[in-house]
Each structure stands twice: as structure tokens, then as C-alpha cells.
Amino acid sequence: MKIGFFNDWTLGVVKNDTHIVDVSEALEGVHAHGAQEMIKLVISHFEQVRDPFQKLCDVSEGVPLSSVRIRPPIPRPDQIFCMAVNYLE
């Protein structure tokens, strides 16, 4: 299951690699301050949200990926890891 944000930070699930389904309806009772907190909640409670997300994907066609603006999955990462490597082959 590929989860991410699109357009105005709407939470969606990619369907068949061609469409994205709005799954924010499955999280109506969840209170999160912004996309960063929302994706953290989805990750930490994935077992609880997997079935509702799948049900929405089963009943909705979604919108073509080509017609939406894909947003970063983590809007403001807490940490950025970089690694410099120098070596000879």
C-alpha cells in the first residue's frame, strides 16, 4: 500500500499505480495538526487504518495521478541523514 499526500495535503492511497484515492474520510475522528502529524499517526497506527483505507480503495475509482500534484510523504522531516564516502574501486 502506497500512502502519500496530494493536492492540498490530502491523504491518499495509490491504486494500481495510476490513480490515487482520498482516504481522509477514514480518519475523520483523528485530530492532527498538519500533514506531518497526520502521517506519523498513520504510520504508528497502520494496523488500525489498513482495513478502512483498503475499503475506500475498493469502492472508489480515485483520480488519475497525472491530474494531481504529488506532495512529499513527509513534509518536514525531523532528521536528515547524509553520508559522505570516499573510496577506490
N, CA, C and O atoms as a printed pandas DataFrame, in Angstrom:
     atom_number atom_name residue_name chain_id  residue_number  x_coord  y_coord  z_coord
0              1         N          MET        A               1    0.852   -1.171    0.000
1              2        CA          MET        A               1    0.000    0.000    0.000
2              3         C          MET        A               1    0.901    1.238    0.000
3              4         O          MET        A               1    1.738    1.410    0.886
4              5         N          LYS        A               2    0.716    2.089   -0.999
5              6        CA          LYS        A               2    1.496    3.323   -1.111
6              7         C          LYS        A               2    0.635    4.477   -0.605
7              8         O          LYS        A               2   -0.425    4.765   -1.159
8              9         N          ILE        A               3    1.102    5.124    0.444
9             10        CA          ILE        A               3    0.359    6.208    1.084
10            11         C          ILE        A               3    1.138    7.498    0.900
11            12         O          ILE        A               3    2.364    7.515    1.016
12            13         N          GLY        A               4    0.421    8.578    0.612
13            14        CA          GLY        A               4    1.086    9.859    0.461
14            15         C          GLY        A               4    0.085   10.990    0.427
15            16         O          GLY        A               4   -1.113   10.786    0.623
16            17         N          PHE        A               5    0.582   12.170    0.179
17            18        CA          PHE        A               5   -0.260   13.357    0.114
18            19         C          PHE        A               5   -0.335   13.858   -1.318
19            20         O          PHE        A               5    0.594   13.683   -2.106
20            21         N          PHE        A               6   -1.466   14.489   -1.641
21            22        CA          PHE        A               6   -1.620   15.096   -2.957
22            23         C          PHE        A               6   -2.422   16.381   -2.840
23            24         O          PHE        A               6   -3.102   16.620   -1.842
24            25         N          ASN        A               7   -2.330   17.204   -3.880
25            26        CA          ASN        A               7   -3.012   18.499   -3.962
26            27         C          ASN        A               7   -2.806   19.321   -2.697
27            28         O          ASN        A               7   -1.673   19.688   -2.387
28            29         N          ASP        A               8   -3.870   19.617   -1.959
29            30        CA          ASP        A               8   -3.786   20.473   -0.781
30            31         C          ASP        A               8   -3.547   19.637    0.474
31            32         O          ASP        A               8   -4.276   19.769    1.458
32            33         N          TRP        A               9   -2.516   18.767    0.441
33            34        CA          TRP        A               9   -2.135   17.892    1.552
34            35         C          TRP        A               9   -3.265   16.952    1.942
35            36         O          TRP        A               9   -3.509   16.716    3.125
36            37         N          THR        A              10   -3.952   16.419    0.935
37            38        CA          THR        A              10   -4.977   15.401    1.149
38            39         C          THR        A              10   -4.282   14.052    1.229
39            40         O          THR        A              10   -3.429   13.735    0.400
40            41         N          LEU        A              11   -4.651   13.255    2.235
41            42        CA          LEU        A              11   -4.046   11.938    2.400
42            43         C          LEU        A              11   -4.663   10.977    1.395
43            44         O          LEU        A              11   -5.885   10.911    1.262
44            45         N          GLY        A              12   -3.825   10.237    0.692
45            46        CA          GLY        A              12   -4.326    9.324   -0.327
46            47         C          GLY        A              12   -3.549    8.028   -0.386
47            48         O          GLY        A              12   -2.434    7.916    0.123
48            49         N          VAL        A              13   -4.179    7.045   -1.030
49            50        CA          VAL        A              13   -3.557    5.747   -1.273
50            51         C          VAL        A              13   -3.507    5.540   -2.779
51            52         O          VAL        A              13   -4.508    5.719   -3.472
52            53         N          VAL        A              14   -2.339    5.164   -3.280
53            54        CA          VAL        A              14   -2.170    4.922   -4.713
54            55         C          VAL        A              14   -2.817    3.592   -5.067
55            56         O          VAL        A              14   -2.607    2.581   -4.396
56            57         N          LYS        A              15   -3.614    3.615   -6.142
57            58        CA          LYS        A              15   -4.340    2.429   -6.597
58            59         C          LYS        A              15   -3.876    2.077   -8.004
59            60         O          LYS        A              15   -3.958    2.901   -8.915
60            61         N          ASN        A              16   -3.394    0.865   -8.177
61            62        CA          ASN        A              16   -2.958    0.350   -9.482
62            63         C          ASN        A              16   -1.872    1.197  -10.147
63            64         O          ASN        A              16   -1.727    1.156  -11.368
64            65         N          ASP        A              17   -1.124    1.947   -9.381
65            66        CA          ASP        A              17   -0.044    2.806   -9.887
66            67         C          ASP        A              17   -0.507    3.843  -10.904
67            68         O          ASP        A              17    0.322    4.452  -11.579
68            69         N          THR        A              18   -1.818    4.054  -11.024
69            70        CA          THR        A              18   -2.323    5.036  -11.982
70            71         C          THR        A              18   -3.265    6.051  -11.361
71            72         O          THR        A              18   -3.453    7.134  -11.914
72            73         N          HIS        A              19   -3.859    5.723  -10.224
73            74        CA          HIS        A              19   -4.839    6.589   -9.574
74            75         C          HIS        A              19   -4.490    6.752   -8.096
75            76         O          HIS        A              19   -3.744    5.957   -7.524
76            77         N          ILE        A              20   -5.048    7.799   -7.496
77            78        CA          ILE        A              20   -4.895    7.996   -6.054
78            79         C          ILE        A              20   -6.276    8.219   -5.457
79            80         O          ILE        A              20   -7.088    8.969   -5.999
80            81         N          VAL        A              21   -6.533    7.553   -4.326
81            82        CA          VAL        A              21   -7.833    7.595   -3.661
82            83         C          VAL        A              21   -7.709    8.411   -2.380
83            84         O          VAL        A              21   -6.817    8.167   -1.567
84            85         N          ASP        A              22   -8.598    9.374   -2.203
85            86        CA          ASP        A              22   -8.652   10.171   -0.981
86            87         C          ASP        A              22   -9.138    9.278    0.160
87            88         O          ASP        A              22  -10.255    8.764    0.111
88            89         N          VAL        A              23   -8.309    9.092    1.183
89            90        CA          VAL        A              23   -8.675    8.236    2.314
90            91         C          VAL        A              23   -8.851    9.042    3.602
91            92         O          VAL        A              23   -8.921    8.466    4.688
92            93         N          SER        A              24   -8.922   10.353    3.489
93            94        CA          SER        A              24   -9.067   11.185    4.685
94            95         C          SER        A              24  -10.374   10.897    5.419
95            96         O          SER        A              24  -10.468   11.126    6.625
96            97         N          GLU        A              25  -11.374   10.401    4.711
97            98        CA          GLU        A              25  -12.653   10.029    5.320
98            99         C          GLU        A              25  -12.463    8.972    6.413
99           100         O          GLU        A              25  -13.200    8.964    7.399
100          101         N          ALA        A              26  -11.497    8.096    6.246
101          102        CA          ALA        A              26  -11.242    7.032    7.225
102          103         C          ALA        A              26  -10.640    7.576    8.516
103          104         O          ALA        A              26  -10.596    6.870    9.525
104          105         N          LEU        A              27  -10.177    8.823    8.493
105          106        CA          LEU        A              27   -9.524    9.408    9.665
106          107         C          LEU        A              27  -10.307   10.587   10.228
107          108         O          LEU        A              27   -9.727   11.480   10.846
108          109         N          GLU        A              28  -11.630   10.597   10.018
109          110        CA          GLU        A              28  -12.444   11.737   10.444
110          111         C          GLU        A              28  -12.345   12.027   11.937
111          112         O          GLU        A              28  -12.357   13.194   12.330
112          113         N          GLY        A              29  -12.248   11.009   12.773
113          114        CA          GLY        A              29  -12.187   11.225   14.216
114          115         C          GLY        A              29  -10.799   11.521   14.748
115          116         O          GLY        A              29  -10.628   11.749   15.945
116          117         N          VAL        A              30   -9.815   11.521   13.880
117          118        CA          VAL        A              30   -8.425   11.733   14.296
118          119         C          VAL        A              30   -8.105   13.224   14.227
119          120         O          VAL        A              30   -8.372   13.885   13.224
120          121         N          HIS        A              31   -7.537   13.733   15.301
121          122        CA          HIS        A              31   -7.168   15.149   15.342
122          123         C          HIS        A              31   -5.652   15.266   15.228
123          124         O          HIS        A              31   -4.913   14.841   16.116
124          125         N          ALA        A              32   -5.214   15.842   14.139
125          126        CA          ALA        A              32   -3.786   16.041   13.912
126          127         C          ALA        A              32   -3.574   17.472   13.447
127          128         O          ALA        A              32   -4.387   18.028   12.709
128          129         N          HIS        A              33   -2.485   18.051   13.884
129          130        CA          HIS        A              33   -2.146   19.414   13.487
130          131         C          HIS        A              33   -1.214   19.366   12.289
131          132         O          HIS        A              33    0.007   19.388   12.443
132          133         N          GLY        A              34   -1.780   19.303   11.118
133          134        CA          GLY        A              34   -0.989   19.326    9.900
134          135         C          GLY        A              34   -0.623   17.958    9.365
135          136         O          GLY        A              34   -0.844   16.930   10.005
136          137         N          ALA        A              35   -0.060   17.980    8.179
137          138        CA          ALA        A              35    0.276   16.753    7.458
138          139         C          ALA        A              35    1.368   15.953    8.159
139          140         O          ALA        A              35    1.329   14.723    8.161
140          141         N          GLN        A              36    2.338   16.637    8.751
141          142        CA          GLN        A              36    3.442   15.953    9.429
142          143         C          GLN        A              36    2.919   15.059   10.551
143          144         O          GLN        A              36    3.303   13.894   10.653
144          145         N          GLU        A              37    2.054   15.600   11.380
145          146        CA          GLU        A              37    1.496   14.827   12.492
146          147         C          GLU        A              37    0.569   13.725   11.978
147          148         O          GLU        A              37    0.525   12.632   12.543
148          149         N          MET        A              38   -0.168   14.015   10.908
149          150        CA          MET        A              38   -1.093   13.024   10.351
150          151         C          MET        A              38   -0.351   11.786    9.852
151          152         O          MET        A              38   -0.765   10.663   10.141
152          153         N          ILE        A              39    0.735   11.973    9.112
153          154        CA          ILE        A              39    1.448   10.813    8.574
154          155         C          ILE        A              39    2.114   10.027    9.700
155          156         O          ILE        A              39    2.220    8.804    9.613
156          157         N          LYS        A              40    2.563   10.706   10.753
157          158        CA          LYS        A              40    3.126    9.993   11.902
158          159         C          LYS        A              40    2.064    9.124   12.570
159          160         O          LYS        A              40    2.346    7.996   12.974
160          161         N          LEU        A              41    0.843    9.649   12.686
161          162        CA          LEU        A              41   -0.251    8.869   13.275
162          163         C          LEU        A              41   -0.607    7.669   12.406
163          164         O          LEU        A              41   -0.850    6.576   12.918
164          165         N          VAL        A              42   -0.638    7.872   11.101
165          166        CA          VAL        A              42   -0.944    6.762   10.190
166          167         C          VAL        A              42    0.115    5.670   10.312
167          168         O          VAL        A              42   -0.217    4.485   10.360
168          169         N          ILE        A              43    1.369    6.057   10.363
169          170        CA          ILE        A              43    2.450    5.073   10.476
170          171         C          ILE        A              43    2.359    4.320   11.802
171          172         O          ILE        A              43    2.480    3.095   11.832
172          173         N          SER        A              44    2.148    5.040   12.882
173          174        CA          SER        A              44    2.133    4.386   14.194
174          175         C          SER        A              44    0.879    3.549   14.439
175          176         O          SER        A              44    0.890    2.659   15.289
176          177         N          HIS        A              45   -0.201    3.822   13.707
177          178        CA          HIS        A              45   -1.453    3.069   13.869
178          179         C          HIS        A              45   -1.854    2.366   12.568
179          180         O          HIS        A              45   -3.040    2.217   12.273
180          181         N          PHE        A              46   -0.866    1.943   11.805
181          182        CA          PHE        A              46   -1.158    1.382   10.486
182          183         C          PHE        A              46   -2.074    0.167   10.539
183          184         O          PHE        A              46   -2.936    0.013    9.674
184          185         N          GLU        A              47   -1.910   -0.692   11.527
185          186        CA          GLU        A              47   -2.758   -1.888   11.618
186          187         C          GLU        A              47   -4.231   -1.511   11.761
187          188         O          GLU        A              47   -5.098   -2.234   11.268
188          189         N          GLN        A              48   -4.530   -0.398   12.423
189          190        CA          GLN        A              48   -5.916    0.035   12.597
190          191         C          GLN        A              48   -6.476    0.728   11.356
191          192         O          GLN        A              48   -7.683    0.671   11.121
192          193         N          VAL        A              49   -5.636    1.376   10.564
193          194        CA          VAL        A              49   -6.141    2.133    9.411
194          195         C          VAL        A              49   -6.063    1.355    8.100
195          196         O          VAL        A              49   -6.642    1.777    7.099
196          197         N          ARG        A              50   -5.364    0.238    8.094
197          198        CA          ARG        A              50   -5.195   -0.509    6.844
198          199         C          ARG        A              50   -6.536   -0.938    6.245
199          200         O          ARG        A              50   -6.781   -0.694    5.063
200          201         N          ASP        A              51   -7.407   -1.571    7.034
201          202        CA          ASP        A              51   -8.690   -2.046    6.507
202          203         C          ASP        A              51   -9.596   -0.908    6.035
203          204         O          ASP        A              51  -10.154   -1.003    4.943
204          205         N          PRO        A              52   -9.765    0.176    6.824
205          206        CA          PRO        A              52  -10.573    1.294    6.309
206          207         C          PRO        A              52  -10.008    1.893    5.022
207          208         O          PRO        A              52  -10.769    2.255    4.124
208          209         N          PHE        A              53   -8.684    2.000    4.925
209          210        CA          PHE        A              53   -8.069    2.510    3.701
210          211         C          PHE        A              53   -8.376    1.580    2.530
211          212         O          PHE        A              53   -8.724    2.040    1.442
212          213         N          GLN        A              54   -8.249    0.281    2.753
213          214        CA          GLN        A              54   -8.491   -0.693    1.689
214          215         C          GLN        A              54   -9.945   -0.656    1.229
215          216         O          GLN        A              54  -10.218   -0.756    0.033
216          217         N          LYS        A              55  -10.881   -0.514    2.169
217          218        CA          LYS        A              55  -12.307   -0.448    1.814
218          219         C          LYS        A              55  -12.592    0.764    0.937
219          220         O          LYS        A              55  -13.345    0.665   -0.031
220          221         N          LEU        A              56  -11.999    1.903    1.269
221          222        CA          LEU        A              56  -12.188    3.094    0.443
222          223         C          LEU        A              56  -11.598    2.896   -0.948
223          224         O          LEU        A              56  -12.172    3.356   -1.935
224          225         N          CYS        A              57  -10.473    2.226   -1.034
225          226        CA          CYS        A              57   -9.860    1.950   -2.339
226          227         C          CYS        A              57  -10.731    1.004   -3.163
227          228         O          CYS        A              57  -10.797    1.122   -4.386
228          229         N          ASP        A              58  -11.398    0.067   -2.492
229          230        CA          ASP        A              58  -12.240   -0.895   -3.201
230          231         C          ASP        A              58  -13.481   -0.248   -3.805
231          232         O          ASP        A              58  -13.953   -0.689   -4.853
232          233         N          VAL        A              59  -14.018    0.791   -3.162
233          234        CA          VAL        A              59  -15.268    1.401   -3.641
234          235         C          VAL        A              59  -15.053    2.671   -4.458
235          236         O          VAL        A              59  -15.995    3.177   -5.067
236          237         N          SER        A              60  -13.833    3.189   -4.479
237          238        CA          SER        A              60  -13.575    4.437   -5.193
238          239         C          SER        A              60  -12.609    4.227   -6.352
239          240         O          SER        A              60  -11.618    3.505   -6.237
240          241         N          GLU        A              61  -12.913    4.860   -7.443
241          242        CA          GLU        A              61  -12.031    4.835   -8.612
242          243         C          GLU        A              61  -10.772    5.655   -8.349
243          244         O          GLU        A              61   -9.685    5.311   -8.812
244          245         N          GLY        A              62  -10.936    6.748   -7.596
245          246        CA          GLY        A              62   -9.820    7.657   -7.368
246          247         C          GLY        A              62   -9.675    8.625   -8.528
247          248         O          GLY        A              62  -10.505    8.653   -9.437
248          249         N          VAL        A              63   -8.633    9.401   -8.489
249          250        CA          VAL        A              63   -8.355   10.345   -9.570
250          251         C          VAL        A              63   -7.007    9.985  -10.182
251          252         O          VAL        A              63   -6.121    9.493   -9.485
252          253         N          PRO        A              64   -6.846   10.227  -11.478
253          254        CA          PRO        A              64   -5.577    9.888  -12.126
254          255         C          PRO        A              64   -4.400   10.634  -11.483
255          256         O          PRO        A              64   -4.494   11.824  -11.183
256          257         N          LEU        A              65   -3.314    9.927  -11.283
257          258        CA          LEU        A              65   -2.110   10.552  -10.723
258          259         C          LEU        A              65   -1.627   11.708  -11.590
259          260         O          LEU        A              65   -1.049   12.671  -11.088
260          261         N          SER        A              66   -1.867   11.608  -12.884
261          262        CA          SER        A              66   -1.407   12.654  -13.801
262          263         C          SER        A              66   -2.162   13.967  -13.617
263          264         O          SER        A              66   -1.727   15.004  -14.117
264          265         N          SER        A              67   -3.297   13.933  -12.899
265          266        CA          SER        A              67   -4.098   15.147  -12.738
266          267         C          SER        A              67   -3.963   15.785  -11.357
267          268         O          SER        A              67   -4.664   16.750  -11.053
268          269         N          VAL        A              68   -3.072   15.259  -10.519
269          270        CA          VAL        A              68   -2.912   15.814   -9.176
270          271         C          VAL        A              68   -1.476   16.264   -8.958
271          272         O          VAL        A              68   -0.568   15.882   -9.697
272          273         N          ARG        A              69   -1.289   17.074   -7.940
273          274        CA          ARG        A              69    0.061   17.482   -7.540
274          275         C          ARG        A              69    0.481   16.582   -6.386
275          276         O          ARG        A              69   -0.123   16.615   -5.314
276          277         N          ILE        A              70    1.501   15.790   -6.603
277          278        CA          ILE        A              70    2.005   14.884   -5.578
278          279         C          ILE        A              70    2.846   15.690   -4.590
279          280         O          ILE        A              70    3.723   16.459   -4.986
280          281         N          ARG        A              71    2.571   15.507   -3.316
281          282        CA          ARG        A              71    3.307   16.185   -2.249
282          283         C          ARG        A              71    4.294   15.214   -1.604
283          284         O          ARG        A              71    4.142   14.000   -1.745
284          285         N          PRO        A              72    5.293   15.723   -0.905
285          286        CA          PRO        A              72    6.237   14.830   -0.226
286          287         C          PRO        A              72    5.520   14.013    0.851
287          288         O          PRO        A              72    4.617   14.528    1.510
288          289         N          PRO        A              73    5.905   12.752    1.037
289          290        CA          PRO        A              73    5.247   11.921    2.044
290          291         C          PRO        A              73    5.508   12.403    3.469
291          292         O          PRO        A              73    4.674   12.210    4.354
292          293         N          ILE        A              74    6.654   13.026    3.689
293          294        CA          ILE        A              74    6.966   13.614    4.993
294          295         C          ILE        A              74    7.298   15.081    4.736
295          296         O          ILE        A              74    8.396   15.397    4.278
296          297         N          PRO        A              75    6.355   15.982    5.030
297          298        CA          PRO        A              75    6.521   17.394    4.672
298          299         C          PRO        A              75    7.765   18.058    5.252
299          300         O          PRO        A              75    8.483   18.759    4.540
300          301         N          ARG        A              76    8.020   17.845    6.524
301          302        CA          ARG        A              76    9.183   18.454    7.175
302          303         C          ARG        A              76    9.874   17.386    8.019
303          304         O          ARG        A              76    9.552   17.224    9.196
304          305         N          PRO        A              77   10.811   16.664    7.432
305          306        CA          PRO        A              77   11.467   15.586    8.178
306          307         C          PRO        A              77   12.150   16.108    9.445
307          308         O          PRO        A              77   12.763   17.176    9.447
308          309         N          ASP        A              78   12.029   15.330   10.515
309          310        CA          ASP        A              78   12.686   15.692   11.774
310          311         C          ASP        A              78   14.197   15.568   11.656
311          312         O          ASP        A              78   14.943   16.334   12.266
312          313         N          GLN        A              79   14.638   14.600   10.869
313          314        CA          GLN        A              79   16.066   14.346   10.728
314          315         C          GLN        A              79   16.398   14.124    9.258
315          316         O          GLN        A              79   15.600   13.577    8.497
316          317         N          ILE        A              80   17.583   14.558    8.885
317          318        CA          ILE        A              80   18.086   14.296    7.541
318          319         C          ILE        A              80   19.447   13.633    7.706
319          320         O          ILE        A              80   20.345   14.185    8.341
320          321         N          PHE        A              81   19.588   12.463    7.137
321          322        CA          PHE        A              81   20.838   11.720    7.251
322          323         C          PHE        A              81   21.632   11.860    5.959
323          324         O          PHE        A              81   21.104   11.661    4.864
324          325         N          CYS        A              82   22.895   12.203    6.102
325          326        CA          CYS        A              82   23.791   12.304    4.954
326          327         C          CYS        A              82   25.033   11.472    5.251
327          328         O          CYS        A              82   25.460   11.342    6.398
328          329         N          MET        A              83   25.587   10.924    4.204
329          330        CA          MET        A              83   26.787   10.129    4.395
330          331         C          MET        A              83   27.749   10.429    3.252
331          332         O          MET        A              83   27.398   10.330    2.076
332          333         N          ALA        A              84   28.951   10.792    3.624
333          334        CA          ALA        A              84   29.982   11.032    2.622
334          335         C          ALA        A              84   30.897    9.816    2.588
335          336         O          ALA        A              84   31.335    9.322    3.627
336          337         N          VAL        A              85   31.172    9.352    1.399
337          338        CA          VAL        A              85   32.008    8.162    1.255
338          339         C          VAL        A              85   33.070    8.448    0.205
339          340         O          VAL        A              85   32.766    8.889   -0.904
340          341         N          ASN        A              86   34.296    8.196    0.563
341          342        CA          ASN        A              86   35.409    8.279   -0.378
342          343         C          ASN        A              86   36.081    6.919   -0.404
343          344         O          ASN        A              86   36.520    6.414    0.629
344          345         N          TYR        A              87   36.159    6.335   -1.573
345          346        CA          TYR        A              87   36.804    5.030   -1.670
346          347         C          TYR        A              87   37.271    4.808   -3.102
347          348         O          TYR        A              87   36.795    5.449   -4.039
348          349         N          LEU        A              88   38.206    3.892   -3.245
349          350        CA          LEU        A              88   38.700    3.499   -4.559
350          351         C          LEU        A              88   38.124    2.147   -4.910
351          352         O          LEU        A              88   38.007    1.269   -4.056
352          353         N          GLU        A              89   37.769    1.985   -6.160
353          354        CA          GLU        A              89   37.272    0.674   -6.595
354          355         C          GLU        A              89   38.376   -0.125   -7.203
355          356         O          GLU        A              89   38.156   -1.258   -7.631
